[in-house]
Amino acid sequence: MCLKKDSDLIGIPVRIVVGKDAEHGKIEWIERGASNKETIHITEASKRILDIQALVSRKI
């Protein structure tokens, strides 16, 4: 299990919360350092994760 402190230490830029809306295909998306939470569809989350992965890959 990855706790909030752990995710900051290993550089994960977002926190994804799977809660009661998951049955409707929605999750909470919280970016590190931001105070707002977004409820988005899992397909949007997948796109955002791939965008982050591509960005990180270019920096390596």
N, C-alpha and C positions, 0 to 999 in steps of 0.2 A: 504494500500500500504506500502510495506517495503522498506525504503530507505537504501542506502549503510551504513550509520551510524547505523541504526537500526539493520541491519543484523550482523554487527560486535558486537553490544551490546548483542544480544541474542545468539551469538556463531555459526551462520551459516557459515560453512567453505568454501562455494562456492557461486558464483553468476551465475545464469543461465539467459541468455538473449535470449528471443524469438524475432526474427526479421524476415527479409524478406526471409531467408532460411527455415523458419518453414514450408512453403508449400512443401518443399522437405524433411521434416522430420529431419531437422538439427537445432541445437541450439548452442549458444556460451557458453562454460564452462570456468569460470575464478575462479581459486583457490585463497582464501584469502592470501595476501602476495606475490603472484606471479605476474609477469609483463606480462606473456604471456597468450594469449587467444587461446582456441582450439575450432574449429568447429567440433562437433561430432553429430552422429545420436542419436535420442531420445532413442533408445533402449540401446545404450551405456550409456547415461545419467542415465537411469533407473537402470542399473547394478551398476553404481558408487554410486548412491544415496542409494541403498540397502546395498552396502558395508560399506558406512559411517554409516548408521543406525545400522548395526550389530556391528561395532566397538564401537559406542557410547553405545549401549546396554550392551556390555561386561564391560564397564568402570563403569556402574551404579551399 
